[in-house]
Amino acid sequence: MEEEYDSIVLGTGLKECILSGMLSVSGKKVLHIDRNKYYGGESASITPLEDLFGKFKTETSDQIYGRGRDWNVDLIPKFLMANGLLVKLLIHTGVTRYLEFKCVEGSYVYKSGKISKVPIDQQEALSSDLMGIFEKRRFKNFLVWVQNMQEDNPKTWEGFDPFKNSMSALYSKFNLDKNTQDFTGHALALYRNDEYISQSAIVTIRRIKLYRDSLARYGKSPYLYPMYGLGELPQGFARLSAIYGGTYMLDKPVDEIIKKDGKVVGIRSGNETATCKQLFCDPSYIPNFVRKVGQVIRCICLLDHPIPNTGDALSTQIIIPQKQVNRNSDIYVSLVSYTHQVAAKGWFIAMVSTTVETQNPESEIKHGLDLLGPIKQKFVYVSDYLEPIDDGIQSQLFISTSYDATTHFETTCLDVLSIFKRATGEEFDFDKVKQELDDEDQ
């Protein structure tokens, strides 16, 4: 360990492993350390099932749930947009060599106490039960306009400048009602609140196009999920970093972050030290340099059946927009199953999550839990949502934010790419990495 490195990364959560891989393929000499004996940190997958019950201090009966080693339960489950940032990172860095993915079977949105499939094209808009007949036609026209709109061709804008006008103005252009705006912003564009409505329309248009393009890749939904759980992702990026010369150490405590003149210069573990030019870590390693900005409640549920009213889908996502349940934050529901090699035969794992807004967090996810049908076992926990107190440029100490309540990875990737740009001063070059990997394969 007693060497000089360009970058030291602390923690093997997904964000830290992605950064480690990106830094390694960008030519940095990387040391990656975790105080735990396992990969994943806060975003780990727990196996066998007995360890999950042990973590929450709950008794279990192996005879009910099958073999414990058949379970891989994500503590923070998230789906990948098939054409989104994380999939691009996986493809362009070659991590897909180590992973296998399965398409999520359904994408639903909650309205007036029931769930409906998220409509994304003209045909689905006209058949959706989310809208009345006249609103369906208005929404269909909106989708056609979004599909035909080309950023570099003003003729396709039909008199509406998406760069200068707000999303509110675009909704008004098509006379879309508040309910339609609700599922468009939260289930299609995947916003967590309604601040986007006053912002430039082009950003939301891009998000809707991403959803549509992701859906077009596989047809059932825009989401993917890795076989054997999300715990495979950090290990995939760890392998990538190792290929490019990265050094990994698990079960290695970090006793001190060494600074000189306000800048990070290394770390100490016991009697060993390692020097570096930059340090990357999750919030748990530097508690004095992060602030709490909220909390997230999550409830892991073990089921022996699919979620009702989803056509017996073996995996799905449901978004409950905030206004539908008089909240300031959306509620997210995800479901994976034995078909993803994360549960014993015939079993399902659901997660309900949201941002905490009251003194009774568990009551805030009731609308999500009520959608699941009978629950065999549930594990509830609340986590602090932490963010760094500064951008890290002066200290060269770059800290990731905690994982939010969303069940997709887009916000995770935006944080990773932001950290990489602040640390290196440049955008990550996807094309360069892809070309290098292609050259290696030849």
Buried (B, 14 or more C-beta within 10 A) or exposed (E): BEEEBBBBBBBBBBBBBBBBBBBBBBEBBBBBBBBBEBBBBBBBBBBBBBEBBEEBEEEBEEEEBBEBEBBBBBBBBBBBBBBBBBBBBBBBBBBBEBBEBBBBBBBBBBBEEEBBBBBBBBEBBBEBEBBEEEBBBBBBBBBBBBBEBEEEEBEEBEEBEBEEBBBBBBBEBBEBBEBBBBBBBBBBBBBBEBEBBEEBBBBBBBBBBBBBBBBEEBEBBBBBBBBBBBBBBBBBBBBBBBBBEBBBEBEBEBEEBBBEEEBBBBBBBEEEBBBBBBBBBBBBBBEEBBEEEBBBBBBBBBBBBBBEBBEEBBBBBBBBBBBBBEBEBBBBBBBBBBBBBBBBEEBBBBBBBBBBBEEEBBEBBEBBBEBBBEBEBBBBEEBBBBBBEEBBEEBBBBBBBBBBBBBBBBBBBEBBBBBBEEBBEEEBBBEEBBEBBEEEEE
